[in-house]
Amino acid sequence: MKYDFTTKIDRSNTGAFKYDFMPEPLRGSGIVPMTVADMEFSAPPEVNEAVAQAAYHGCYGYTGADRAYLDAIKLWQRTRHDWEIEDDWYVVTNGVVQALGIAVRAFTEPEDSVLIMTPVYHPFYGAVEDNGRKLVTSALTEKDARYEIDFDDLEAKAADPRVKLLLLCSPHNPIGRVWSADELKRISDICIKNGVVVVSDEIHNDLIMPGYAHTTFAKIEGAADNCIVCTAISKTFNLAGLSCSNIFVPNEELRKRFSKEASVSGCGCVPYIARFATIAAYTKGAEWLDELISVVDGNFRLVYDFIASRLPEFNVTKAEGTYLAWIDMRSLGLGHEELNAFMAEKAMIADNDGEMFGIAGDGFRRWNLALPRKELEAALIRLEKAVKEFKK
Ligand SMILES: Cc1ncc(COP(=O)(O)O)c(C=O)c1O
């Protein structure tokens, strides 16, 4: 490996949510958390160098998407996703969650409804409900630890004339599906037929495990005119704290509405440091990303093998993308609070409670596997020991 994915990095006293806001009894314990979706790895050194140079320059003024910036994001989408972007499709926001809220306000009225597929990344709920819109959910169906879209249900829900928008998570957090081009085509056709605009949150689009392929929603035949595609450097290169996302809206009318609401929400600048980080990441970060994917894939394999051989009472969803593992622990028979306490106090594991992502997540845990393998091994061994003691 050219890059370092093994050193344990002390992130305490940096304000990191994962560390400095970790609940007791784990805070300060030295245990590496597997909660919030950022990574326990340094960003690519090429990015760190560009950020340091930008800092030394010293003028942290208002900054926009200049030629070098647009060229870098276009190059990345072309080479990594085989997607040609036009300059004027681009809108900056200071995060994808912010873009979801902007889209809800831009494309719906207060009496309208917004469709999501559950379980899903928890801010999808807030983007709808906290903006005063009605939430309509279509539950993903689970079979043999794999999730699928219930297309009959999705179609029935999309046919409700009050439903104006679909928030699509592609790849899907927390269940790790990388939707196939066929599935995306079916979603697109249903939405076009029913006048439902699609917001495709593709923040995990670069984190695709070997053997799978991500398709940008706008590349699906007929979809470009009916969608907003949300991308970012944040998940791919561990740069979430730079608060910068690249949103693409190919259709002019939709873009006007989205841009207006983005402007009202105070968007317009590319954060100064993010400009330099983005250019470095998208022009020099491909090799680092390839190594990262092999490390995350290895971590998934460790979890699958360990659980299959030593904790067979649990099931792990086979992740096709993201660095998030979705683990079914319902067989422990613990109530919601009891399972939380068991993980924190007995297994000494800081992970996410599956119920955060919707009621169907009760009894599940989400583990963030972007951490050094040794730390993951230690967590699995602690879990095994806690389960053995629990069963005594
Ligand atoms: C699906 C999804 N969308 C958006 C975000 C967060 O995006 P941002 O930090 O750009 O607001 C996350 C973070 O975990 C995510 O998983």
The ligand as an ORCA input file, in Angstrom:
! r2SCAN-3c Opt
* xyz 0 1
  C     -26.882      9.479      2.183
  C     -26.210     10.654      2.834
  N     -26.501     11.897      2.426
  C     -25.921     12.978      2.983
  C     -25.004     12.845      4.012
  C     -24.387     14.049      4.633
  O     -24.087     14.978      3.692
  P     -23.480     16.395      4.041
  O     -22.494     16.203      5.148
  O     -22.870     16.823      2.768
  O     -24.635     17.246      4.447
  C     -24.671     11.565      4.464
  C     -23.724     11.398      5.584
  O     -23.616     10.363      6.177
  C     -25.279     10.447      3.861
  O     -25.004      9.205      4.245
*
